[in-house]
Amino acid sequence: MWDDRYASEDYAYGTTPNIFFKTIIDQERLTGSLLLPAEGEGRNAVYAAKNGLQVSAFDISNEGKNKALKLAEREKVGIHYEVGEFFDLSLVNGNFDAAALIFAHFPPNIASKYHRKIAELIKPGGLLIIEGFSVGHLALRKANPKVGGPGNVDMLYSEDSIRRDFPGFEVMQLEEVNVDLKEGNFHNGASKVIRFIGKKIG
Ligand SMILES: C[S@@+](CC[C@H](N)C(=O)[O-])C[C@H]1O[C@@H](n2cnc3c(N)ncnc32)[C@H](O)[C@@H]1O
């Protein structure tokens, strides 16, 4: 499905970064290394690289990687991008100053395992940034399928699921927010998202 979605010339979620992600990058003036799981066509990766971060990304879509590298070339930055299941990649042995999960909705059977591993790879004091559709978004998606997001409630975020999967983080922000998404052709309209910023303890 994802390769099909990314096969067209257009960028499915646009080429500008997610607004929440951009705000944190700008405000916190992050430096060092950043991990971007499920990074798709690279809009966030390229923005972070343009702001001086060393970006490592992964996804299951080869087309996503191709589009991301094309965008990086166009914007004259370098990013590291691996394709495959997380635990098979060399990135799973990395160590990062920060990580960001932007609309990273993993299948329910692996999501918690992936989340815990991502948490482990962040250095003490490092930041974790999350924006993802919340359980409350499901009703909005039914009313307007163009808004996007998974149809499976078990793939959606809640404040409880964040607290459960990321216990080793000091919560700097955790809330469900109403947003009007305008991200390419596939995230359009009234949405409910969970936003999280956590600082790794230890
Ligand atoms: C809604 S898109 C978000 C892409 C990107 N983070 C963004 O904000 O533009 C969800 C992404 O999750 C990826 N994905 C789904 N299952 C995955 C898995 N098991 N491992 C890695 N990526 C996965 C898809 O290929 C897709 O690129």
PDBQT file of the ligand as one rigid body, heavy atoms in Angstrom, charges set to zero:
ROOT
HETATM    1  C1  LIG A 301       1.200   8.479   7.479  1.00  0.00    +0.000 C 
HETATM    2  S1  LIG A 301       2.764   8.008   6.878  1.00  0.00    +0.000 S 
HETATM    3  C2  LIG A 301       3.809   9.184   7.720  1.00  0.00    +0.000 C 
HETATM    4  C3  LIG A 301       5.117   9.437   7.017  1.00  0.00    +0.000 C 
HETATM    5  C4  LIG A 301       5.984  10.516   7.648  1.00  0.00    +0.000 C 
HETATM    6  N1  LIG A 301       6.324  10.235   9.021  1.00  0.00    +0.000 N 
HETATM    7  C5  LIG A 301       5.351  11.873   7.535  1.00  0.00    +0.000 C 
HETATM    8  O1  LIG A 301       4.906  12.430   8.556  1.00  0.00    +0.000 OA
HETATM    9  O2  LIG A 301       5.298  12.404   6.414  1.00  0.00    +0.000 OA
HETATM   10  C6  LIG A 301       3.078   6.487   7.763  1.00  0.00    +0.000 C 
HETATM   11  C7  LIG A 301       4.377   5.788   7.386  1.00  0.00    +0.000 C 
HETATM   12  O3  LIG A 301       4.542   4.627   8.227  1.00  0.00    +0.000 OA
HETATM   13  C8  LIG A 301       5.271   3.687   7.481  1.00  0.00    +0.000 C 
HETATM   14  N2  LIG A 301       5.183   2.376   8.118  1.00  0.00    +0.000 N 
HETATM   15  C9  LIG A 301       4.088   1.588   8.295  1.00  0.00    +0.000 A 
HETATM   16  N3  LIG A 301       4.418   0.441   8.916  1.00  0.00    +0.000 NA
HETATM   17  C10 LIG A 301       5.762   0.499   9.164  1.00  0.00    +0.000 A 
HETATM   18  C11 LIG A 301       6.706  -0.385   9.773  1.00  0.00    +0.000 A 
HETATM   19  N4  LIG A 301       6.347  -1.579  10.253  1.00  0.00    +0.000 N 
HETATM   20  N5  LIG A 301       7.990   0.014   9.845  1.00  0.00    +0.000 NA
HETATM   21  C12 LIG A 301       8.369   1.213   9.352  1.00  0.00    +0.000 A 
HETATM   22  N6  LIG A 301       7.535   2.090   8.752  1.00  0.00    +0.000 NA
HETATM   23  C13 LIG A 301       6.243   1.727   8.649  1.00  0.00    +0.000 A 
HETATM   24  C14 LIG A 301       4.628   3.762   6.091  1.00  0.00    +0.000 C 
HETATM   25  O4  LIG A 301       5.402   3.182   5.084  1.00  0.00    +0.000 OA
HETATM   26  C15 LIG A 301       4.439   5.271   5.958  1.00  0.00    +0.000 C 
HETATM   27  O5  LIG A 301       5.551   5.859   5.304  1.00  0.00    +0.000 OA
ENDROOT
TORSDOF 0
